[in-house]
Amino acid sequence: MTEEHATRRAGLCMLLLFWVLFLGGGAWWLHGYLEDQRNPNAHLASVTGVDEPLVLKRNRAGHFVATGRINGEPVEFLLDTGATYVAVSDELAQRLGLEAIGSAWFNTANGRVRGDLATLDEVSLGGYEARDVRGSISPGLTGEVALLGMSFLDRFDIEIRGERMVLRPAGGG
């Protein structure tokens, strides 16, 4: 192998390495950007002990999505002021170790369904925590996203203006 051939080969390897790193970095950045568009409040899972109002941003679809915790486990919430309980899917209930304490009928966007009731030991969002929160294990839900309903949200004053939702402890001014 001549020195010119070896140099050309090294240059080609360097060019290939550049493009692999460039495309990999671009894909990583794009994934982060799209994830931030879907859940702009993901950082709230690690917030503890707040003394200020909690401010949430709408995602691109117009929903308030945030990462919080149920019984210490990270969970992505879709905040739903029309939901009575914190509602989880069967799969998520199994992962969280939730046990049914009864059953009930629920009126959902997809019609009337029978589901199970559960008590969530602790639900937290952005440093706000609530204990003994009523929940439901809803057969109409799938995946890892939970509906954060009024059994948690009614403990707070809620203000929605434009692209922001502000939560304050009830009566907290």
PyMOL commands that set and color helices and strands:
alter all, ss='L'
color gray80, all
select helices_A, chain A and resi 3-38+42-46+90-96+150-153
alter helices_A, ss='H'
color red, helices_A
select strands_A, chain A and resi 54-57+65-70+73-79+86-88+102-108+111-125+128-137+145-148+156-161+164-169
alter strands_A, ss='S'
color yellow, strands_A
deselect
rebuild
show_as cartoon
